[in-house]
Amino acid sequence: MQQTAPVAENSPNKNAMPKPTGFRADIQGLRALAVGMVLIYHLWPDHLRGGFAGVDVFFVISGFLITSHLIKSPPRSWADVAKFWARRIRRLLPASLLVLFLVGIATFFVAPQSIWADTGRQILSAGLYVVNWDFAISSVDYLAADNAPSPVQHFWSLSVEEQFYFVWPMIIGLAFLIGTKFGRTKRIVGGTVVVVFLASFVFSLWYTTAEPAMAYFVTPTRMWELATGGLVSVFVLYIRPERLPFSSLLGWIGLAGIVAGAFFIRADMPFPGYVALVPVVSTALVILADSRGPSSPLPVLALRPVRFLGDISYSVYLWHWPLIVLVPYLSAKMGGSEKLSFGASLAIIVVSIIAAWASTTWVENRFRKSAFFSSSKKTFAFAALAMALVAALGLSQMVIANRIVDQNEDELQSELADADSCLGAAVLLPSAKDNPQCEDKDTLQMEPAAAKKDKSKAYADGCWASAPYASKPECTYGDGSRHVALVGNSHAGHWLPTLERLADENDLTITTFLASNCSLSTLPQELSTEEEAKGCQDYADWVVKRTTEGGFDAVITSERQSTPLQGMGWDETEEKAPEGHRPILQSWIDAELDVVVIRDTPYPGGQDINVPDCVAKHEDDLEACSGTPEEWHWMDPLAASARTMDSDRLSIIYPQDWFCPEGRCESVIGGVITYFDTAHITATYAETLAPQLGESLHKTGLRSFK
């Protein structure tokens, strides 16, 4: 970017820089409203279902203020761009990096070790302002859906803004450079903002439909919201008359739109997409109106308490979410409840405001006004050092957690190699009564952090068909003469370690046909998009054809109905879904394959129990992580369908007693944590179930397992 002198368009005054508009009390009021919406939504989501749209209000405000600044003082050289970045760093990074550092320290002391690795990774990416992409990737990971909330999850929106601040001065600066050269500054700058808005908005509409989970977090789907603020800035500074007609009315309409959106937008709506137009356009109207009369919204937005909250809104946003996530852990450590009471929620609001005032006064303002950091070089040096410190903290958390996992894995593998071991399900065998090693069967031998990573080889080996199910991978284990297809979704996949051990002992070759979050059925599921629902059905057709024509001797299948059927609720799904499995089971029977249906395992998620997290918090009281078969029960349309069919080639295995011995479903059996999340068996526990499953397969009387 070269230094270029301004060139007039048609007259000496036409391209003069716009005059500053001065302090906007209404914008501070909007900030207060936005952070208030987010606070209430995070603490009482049922009372303000669309409160998360407060983030969108912030986006529009940021786009307006930053674009206004860049239009008034356009960057005409790389030095100008660097100065802009330095100002943003001094304004935003000191408080945010302080919060990240303190969250990292607090996680070590109050959070269970099972979340250390994930939190460390997220602190690392948040410190580098790319955590929104981390959460975007995690959002489409079916197994990550039930993970404990991250104490830095709110940094996704800050990452979007920082990425915007990084590219926007270059875009506006380039537009000014071209506009000045051709004498069309206003048109080219305004046109550039319009192009960015349209490109991002169109992409947001498409991607919110195609990949709704990822669309919420990624920067391209959000740029149009920031660019909307830019459009308002262009209008205000280049086009707008001194005062818009009916400005007070426009202001009230905009304010009403924001509030209405907070009540009527729901988290299950595709977002951002077209739904985000409600808070975005409403915020733009309030800013555009700039109404100051007694009948305008200004008297409300400029109230002293409202302005105070607006002044510290950035820091309130930084502090509130870590408190919401970490306070329940601290309460549990002190013997209290893990659920936030109304009083505790109010206390979090008060503490968030006090902490925000303190950090605004003694951190944000000190750095922003410091003479020492007036130099861009010093500012960048500080940012690099502080970000490196936060990154090192996050990385160390990951290293410590992974070291715990690696050490524990070695210990468990050594124990599994012992023929007399009472590890895991071995304590349920009759021989355990006479085995002296089983005396310490209640001692926890698996670390919760290790349990979270203890998954079947199907994950590391890439054996999963994932949405939209165009790719159809197969993986083969063992080299026996009898060929068995393992078919289903992740609740078939978690039996792979059991079958691997049986393959070595029973002359089996296991080939996997596994699809993430897709039940093999002739009836469509309610998946994220119509393309995914159709892809899942096509995958089911392919699996039937492949297994019936592929020289297999038997099929072992198991599934969990993780989403309802299209257009149905859960009750109707439980009634209708078995019809979709019957044709598939019949196809295998007609092809003269032996078919074994493993009834789905008990479901801790029914009580909102993430087993490793629960065990980490309650190692001295594992009863808190257990339940009854009724509490852990979940529908199983596949098994229900099999029960209605009469064939000597079809058998059903019921594994409930392997997880609920003596009528109680346990989180730890034989020292091993039974699940690596809310529903999936740990690979270690699955491997120790080989004797039980082997005996059950033999009892079916099917020729493939004699």
Secondary structure as UniProt FT lines:
FT   TURN            12..15
FT   HELIX           25..43
FT   TURN            45..47
FT   TURN            49..50
FT   HELIX           51..53
FT   HELIX           54..72
FT   HELIX           78..110
FT   HELIX           113..115
FT   HELIX           116..127
FT   TURN            128..129
FT   HELIX           131..139
FT   HELIX           142..144
FT   TURN            145..146
FT   TURN            151..154
FT   HELIX           155..182
FT   HELIX           185..210
FT   HELIX           212..215
FT   TURN            216..217
FT   HELIX           219..221
FT   HELIX           223..234
FT   HELIX           235..239
FT   TURN            245..246
FT   HELIX           247..264
FT   TURN            267..268
FT   HELIX           273..276
FT   HELIX           277..289
FT   TURN            294..295
FT   HELIX           298..301
FT   HELIX           304..311
FT   HELIX           313..333
FT   TURN            334..335
FT   HELIX           342..359
FT   HELIX           360..364
FT   HELIX           365..369
FT   HELIX           372..374
FT   HELIX           376..416
FT   TURN            419..420
FT   HELIX           424..428
FT   HELIX           430..434
FT   HELIX           436..440
FT   TURN            441..442
FT   HELIX           448..453
FT   HELIX           457..460
FT   TURN            461..462
FT   STRAND          464..465
FT   TURN            467..468
FT   STRAND          475..477
FT   STRAND          482..488
FT   HELIX           490..493
FT   TURN            494..495
FT   HELIX           496..506
FT   STRAND          508..515
FT   TURN            516..517
FT   HELIX           530..549
FT   TURN            550..551
FT   STRAND          554..558
FT   TURN            566..567
FT   HELIX           570..576
FT   HELIX           578..590
FT   TURN            591..592
FT   STRAND          594..598
FT   HELIX           604..607
FT   HELIX           611..617
FT   TURN            619..620
FT   HELIX           622..625
FT   TURN            629..632
FT   HELIX           637..643
FT   TURN            648..649
FT   STRAND          650..653
FT   HELIX           656..659
FT   HELIX           661..663
FT   STRAND          668..669
FT   TURN            670..671
FT   STRAND          672..673
FT   HELIX           683..688
FT   HELIX           690..699
FT   HELIX           703..705
//
